[in-house]
Amino acid sequence: MKKLLICCLFGNTANALAKRMQKAAHEHNYPMLISAVGMDNFASVAPAFDCFLVAPHIQYKLDEIKAAVGDAPVAIIESYPFASMDGEKVLEFVMAKMPVLTE
């Protein structure tokens, strides 16, 4: 089972999105675990995950995030699906951007 971590500034918004995405992944029978974390705890939990999504409002932290995860796939969530908490749309984006999740 692949593990995806969503990072936002404090983790609250990302956590709500992660729950919606997890529900959509379950409905599509995608074997993945989707979690969320705030920037303060990112580096300590990142080693347990395969792929990473970054909230659009903290994309300025992208270099810091990439430094913490090495070669693991990282993508910035598009603004509208993030703001509208569209778990289905963000899941489609992830599946298209990160084929490693389907392996």
ZIGISUL-V233867 format. One record per residue. N is the residue number from 1. RES is the residue in three letters. SS is DSSP state (a for helix, b for strand, c for the rest). PHI is phi in whole degrees, 0 to 359 (NA if undefined). Layout:
[[N RES SS PHI] [N RES SS PHI]]
This chain:
[[1 MET c NA] [2 LYS b 276] [3 LYS b 237] [4 LEU b 244] [5 LEU b 242] [6 ILE b 257] [7 CYS b 240] [8 CYS b 229] [9 LEU c 299] [10 PHE c 248] [11 GLY c 100] [12 ASN a 293] [13 THR a 295] [14 ALA a 297] [15 ASN a 295] [16 ALA a 297] [17 LEU a 294] [18 ALA a 301] [19 LYS a 297] [20 ARG a 292] [21 MET a 293] [22 GLN a 299] [23 LYS a 297] [24 ALA a 295] [25 ALA a 297] [26 HIS a 296] [27 GLU a 296] [28 HIS c 267] [29 ASN c 59] [30 TYR c 274] [31 PRO c 281] [32 MET b 213] [33 LEU b 248] [34 ILE b 242] [35 SER b 231] [36 ALA b 220] [37 VAL b 204] [38 GLY b 273] [39 MET a 302] [40 ASP a 299] [41 ASN a 256] [42 PHE a 304] [43 ALA a 299] [44 SER a 283] [45 VAL a 258] [46 ALA a 306] [47 PRO a 301] [48 ALA a 275] [49 PHE c 242] [50 ASP c 264] [51 CYS b 220] [52 PHE b 221] [53 LEU b 243] [54 VAL b 243] [55 ALA c 297] [56 PRO a 300] [57 HIS a 283] [58 ILE a 239] [59 GLN a 297] [60 TYR a 294] [61 LYS a 266] [62 LEU a 303] [63 ASP a 298] [64 GLU a 297] [65 ILE a 293] [66 LYS a 298] [67 ALA a 296] [68 ALA a 283] [69 VAL a 251] [70 GLY c 68] [71 ASP c 271] [72 ALA c 295] [73 PRO b 296] [74 VAL b 226] [75 ALA b 220] [76 ILE b 266] [77 ILE c 291] [78 GLU c 296] [79 SER a 300] [80 TYR a 295] [81 PRO a 300] [82 PHE a 293] [83 ALA a 296] [84 SER c 271] [85 MET c 56] [86 ASP c 274] [87 GLY a 301] [88 GLU a 296] [89 LYS a 294] [90 VAL a 293] [91 LEU a 297] [92 GLU a 300] [93 PHE a 300] [94 VAL a 297] [95 MET a 296] [96 ALA a 285] [97 LYS a 278] [98 MET c 232] [99 PRO a 299] [100 VAL a 300] [101 LEU a 289] [102 THR a 263] [103 GLU c 285]]
